[in-house]
């Protein structure tokens, strides 16, 4: 007997028993709770015997109509899906299609959708329904049990935050993103500065509603990656720095290789190459939209509608190549969540860190591997036979893996990348502790880039205005990029240990074996499992940063011939 039929029979049997045994009462709502009087004993009295424990298949008497509760769960999920779908289109296409004049109207629409979504999940009757279902696991299949767990968690995150605060934040994010884009293009920190202060103030205030006993920055770190805080990241970054800082010093001392990819690469051909790269990764083009934006991102509304964006530079073809491989990794995760989770709260990636693990995996572990250099170069030469005609796969591999301190996070190599993240992590902590304001950020940025990477920051555009994240209030997100890289190293190690011919798949250009392993162990689960559960299930052990550190040491010691 399948699980669904078994649950249906339990529901029917228990409903019949309750109907037969219930004493006549005044008419009640279908989802009302039966109130059972508590036994009363005097101070020295005890019940004659302990009641027998309920069988695992029994239903709590507090549930008067389980079928109605399950129907209410389905209705809630569809309402939330429809609101998320609309929000996904509004916010994703705002970056690529909307004229500047649409900002205010879009802000009102986004605020309205945010309010509807919050009210839907925070309604008292929804809380009661979720509690009844949670108390009666026998009537839930595995998917429904996961839905109840995740919706209860999402609800708890919103319940104590006034709706007007959430709406105001959504409007601020909408307006701030436009101000940031203009400020970046015009190198104008002053225009963005007040919006950064407002965003920090709003996020601190909302964190106080969410958990008044917790440090506000820790609240947001946990929001992006469940069960993380500054103590977790301090330990993680300390281990990473112990590897990266001396290794980078050795690399710089060794001198840079001469291999470079140079030339003029037309915009139209770069976009044609980008779309074919996404197909090579394994994306379904019939469920994908690709286009340009100021800051590359992946968005969309469901597993059947994913948006990938990028930014083309005609003198830097590798920039968009690796941006597409990165964003394509995000899109693969979204497209390969189990179809049964579509239109539910289980759709989508489980966390920012696990999402970044997929993007960094395809950008770096696949895209910058020696094995993948040949099929990648073959595809690139299809569109640019002139400037790439004499380039060999090994030259592409070395050029794509130059470890060189620079200014721009999204263009950084694997070795220096964590240092870009640490700069942002340290500045965010200062902003949230009140030790710094937005006006202090440019100076902090200059000092930390000089200290960690040894480079001088010439302007705001290539300094603190380079990333979109702070304009959208995404404080606590940046650390997940480095964490995702470390997740990816551990996943790759155990993928190979499980028998996947990683190098063979990359060399052939057929990435299906990699996708199959990731689908089975990570992607299909959507939000039904937390990051720690996924790592434990895929690797048979908890997360460890040593795989990432070992990978960096081995790779760059080989490329730079270090002892």
Buried (B, 14 or more C-beta within 10 A) or exposed (E): EEEEEEBBEBBEEBBEEBEEEEEEEEEEEEBBBEEEEEEEEEEEEEEEEEEEEEEEBBBBBBBBBBBBBBBBBBEBBEBBBBBBBBBBBBBBBBBBEBEEEBBEEBBEBBBBBBBBBBEBBBEEEBBBBBBBBBEBBBBBBEBBBBBBBBBBEBBEBBEEBEBEBBBBBBBBBBBBBBBBBEBBEEEBBEEBBEBBBBBBEBBBBBBBBBBEEEBBBBBBBBBBBBEBBBEBBEEBBEBBBEBBEEBBEBBBEBEEBEBEBEBEBEEEBBBEBBBBBBEBBBBBEEBBBBBBBBBBBBBBBBBBBBBBBBBBBEEBBBBBBBBBBBBBBBBBBBBBBBEBBBBBBBBBBBBBBBBBBBBBBBBBBBBBBBBBBBBBBEBBBEBBEEBBEEBEBEBBBBBBBBBBBBBEBBBBBBBBBBBBBBBBBBBBBBBBEEEBEBEEBBEBBBEBBEEBBEBEBEEBBBBBBBBBBBBBBBBBBBBBBBBBBBBBBBBBBBBEEEEBBBEEBBBBBBBEBBBBBBBBBBBBBBBBBBBBEBBBEBBEEEBBBEBBBBBBBEBBBEBBEEE
